[in-house]
Amino acid sequence: MSKKEKMVRALGLPEDVILRVPQIELTGRGHLRLDHYRSILEFQENRLVVSTSQGVFTIEGEKIHICFAKEGELDVEGHFTSVRLGGDSA
């Protein structure tokens, strides 16, 4: 645990905001909201790959499209068949 993480926990501050930990909200198989992402690494109709502080986040499916994107916030829709977080962050 880093010094910053220890301080955030000791002070009772919201870790997700202070440490920019990604927040993922998945509604059914068709809508996803991702907060605190770093960058979009790949975007195709059947695959979206995003860099986060916790690793690479990948969505696979059909008719994937980005509804809304601004710094750190992303709303995605489509028919998702796979959603995973893993690997090194880019």
N, C-alpha and C positions, 0 to 999 in steps of 0.2 A: 504494500500500500504506500503510495507516495505521500510526501509531506502535505501536499495540498489536499489530498483525499482525507487524511487524518484530521486536518483542521476543519474541513467542511463537516465531517461527522461529529466532531467535538462541539462545534457551534450549533449543530442541529439545522444547518442550512439545506435547502433543497438540492440534492446532488445532481439531479438531471439538468438543472439550470446552470449551476456554478461550474460543473465539470463537463458540460455539453455532452452528456450521455444521450445516445439516440432514444427517442420515444417512438414506439411503433404501435399504431392503432389499426387493426384489421377488422373490417366489417364484412362478414360473410366471405365470399370468394371473389368479390368484385370491387371493393373499395379499400384503399390503404392510405393512411396519413403517416408521414415520417417527419419528425422534428429533429433538428440538430445533425443534419447530414453535412458532409464536407463538399462533395462534388459528385456529379453524374459521370460515371466512367464509360458506360455503354447504354445506348437506348435504341431498341428495335421494337417492332410490333409484338414480338413474342418474348422479349427479354429486356429487363432493366437492371443495371448494376450500378450501385451507389457506394461511395466511400463514406465510412463513419469512423468515429473515434474508437469504436469497438471492433472494427473489421469491415469486410466487404459485405454489403447487403444485396442479395439477388432475388429478383422476382421473375418468375417464368410463367407463361400462359399464352393467352390469345387476345388480340385486339387491345393490347396494353397501350394506354395513352396517359400523358401527364395533363391533369386538369388545371393544376396551379403549381407554380414554383417560384420561390423567392429565396433569398439568403436563409438557409437553414430549415426551410419548410417546403414540403412536397406532398401533393395530393395526386394519387394515381388511381385509375380505374381500368377495368378489363375483366377477363375471366382468368383468375390466378390458379395455376396448378401446383406451383412450388414457391415457397417463401422461406429464405434461409439467411442466417447471419453467421459469418465465419471467415476464417482466413485473416491475413494481415490487412491492415488498413492501407490504402494507397495514398 
